[in-house]
């Protein structure tokens, strides 16, 4: 589920448009607010970042807009990479509407918890609550919808969650509320959005791109060299762990 083998950026965007546009939006916003420091960028940042005091004064849009803003280059890169790794399978399984609803819903729950439980003058930006919401959906599948996730993907999610939870409470400067309640939000939304959902299928992906010219072949994976497959799986597990560790390199 988490091994990306699309042949081009164009193919990735065709297959997973919501994930692609989420990444594009947050990268463009970072260019404006964190790199170029344009007047427009400064206005967007001041208007969009999560500030608990401003939210208490009725600026509720900040609960959503802060999801798309980031504190620095590594911050936005790691969140974008996390979306590339963990977003596509869910977008295929849920569809565009359910996926964006789950993503923004979990981010909103994480930011709402930050507002209700955090200090009055606390400010925050980042998509960590939304990304942890995706982890919450996967965790629900591991626990209650085992037919939707293969064993190796279950192991990857379990490892990443353990590391993520440890780092959330060990490392300083982390928005614990966004991480924990974003995860809880995704877990709580999962039984609603997973109704009538089919497991992720690389064959469906190829049929879509190749317009039906590639058919399902149950022996296809047997034709690949085992060592290459093991290396690729290990590489992506390693990269996934790096992404999770990277999520804690900046304040969320």
Long-range contacts (C-beta under 8 A, 24 or more apart in sequence): 1-89, 1-149, 1-150, 1-153, 1-200, 2-85, 2-86, 2-89, 2-153, 2-156, 2-236, 2-240, 3-232, 3-233, 3-236, 4-84, 4-85, 4-88, 4-236, 11-209, 12-88, 14-208, 14-209, 15-88, 15-92, 15-205, 15-208, 15-209, 16-87, 16-88, 16-91, 16-92, 17-96, 18-87, 18-91, 18-96, 18-99, 18-100, 18-103, 19-83, 19-84, 19-87, 19-88, 19-91, 19-99, 22-68, 22-83, 22-87, 22-103, 22-127, 23-80, 23-83, 23-84, 25-68, 26-68, 26-69, 26-70, 26-76, 26-79, 26-80, 26-127, 27-76, 27-80, 29-68, 29-69, 29-70, 30-69, 30-70, 30-73, 30-76, 33-69, 34-70, 34-71, 34-72, 34-73, 34-76, 35-73, 44-69, 45-69, 49-123, 49-124, 49-125, 50-111, 50-114, 50-115, 50-123, 50-124, 50-125, 51-121, 51-122, 51-123, 52-114, 52-115, 52-118, 52-119, 52-120, 52-121, 52-122, 52-123, 53-120, 53-121, 55-115, 56-115, 56-120, 62-111, 63-108, 63-111, 63-112, 63-115, 64-104, 64-107, 64-108, 64-111, 66-111, 66-124, 66-125, 66-126, 67-104, 67-107, 67-108, 67-111, 67-126, 67-127, 67-129, 67-130, 68-127, 69-125, 69-126, 70-125, 70-126, 70-127, 70-250, 71-125, 71-126, 71-250, 71-251, 71-252, 72-250, 74-246, 74-249, 74-250, 75-126, 75-249, 75-250, 75-252, 77-246, 78-243, 78-246, 78-247, 78-249, 78-250, 79-126, 79-127, 79-128, 79-131, 79-247, 81-239, 81-243, 81-246, 82-131, 82-243, 82-244, 82-247, 83-127, 83-131, 85-236, 85-239, 85-240, 85-243, 86-131, 86-134, 86-135, 86-138, 86-240, 87-134, 89-153, 89-200, 90-134, 90-137, 90-138, 92-200, 92-201, 92-204, 92-205, 93-148, 93-197, 93-198, 93-199, 93-200, 94-193, 94-194, 94-197, 98-193, 101-189, 101-193, 102-133, 102-134, 102-137, 102-186, 102-189, 102-190, 102-193, 103-130, 103-133, 103-134, 104-130, 105-133, 105-185, 105-189, 106-130, 106-132, 106-133, 106-134, 106-136, 106-182, 106-183, 106-185, 106-186, 106-189, 107-133, 107-178, 107-182, 108-185, 109-133, 109-181, 109-182, 109-184, 109-185, 109-188, 110-175, 110-177, 110-178, 110-179, 110-180, 110-181, 110-182, 110-185, 111-178, 112-181, 113-177, 113-178, 113-180, 113-181, 114-175, 114-177, 114-178, 114-181, 117-177, 118-175, 118-177, 124-175, 124-178, 124-251, 124-252, 125-252, 126-175, 126-178, 126-250, 126-252, 128-175, 128-178, 128-179, 128-182, 128-247, 128-252, 129-175, 129-178, 129-179, 129-181, 129-182, 129-185, 129-252, 130-182, 131-182, 131-247, 132-164, 132-178, 132-179, 132-180, 132-182, 132-183, 132-186, 133-182, 133-183, 133-185, 133-186, 133-189, 134-186, 135-160, 135-161, 135-164, 135-183, 135-186, 136-182, 136-183, 136-184, 136-185, 136-186, 136-187, 136-188, 136-189, 136-190, 137-186, 137-187, 137-189, 137-190, 137-193, 137-194, 139-183, 139-186, 139-187, 140-186, 140-187, 140-190, 140-191, 140-194, 141-190, 141-194, 144-191, 145-190, 145-194, 147-199, 148-194, 148-197, 148-198, 148-199, 148-200, 149-199, 150-199, 152-233, 156-237, 156-240, 159-237, 159-241, 160-240, 160-241, 160-244, 163-241, 163-244, 163-245, 164-244, 164-247, 167-244, 167-245, 167-247, 167-248, 168-248, 171-248, 173-251, 174-248, 174-251, 174-252, 175-251, 175-252, 178-252, 179-252
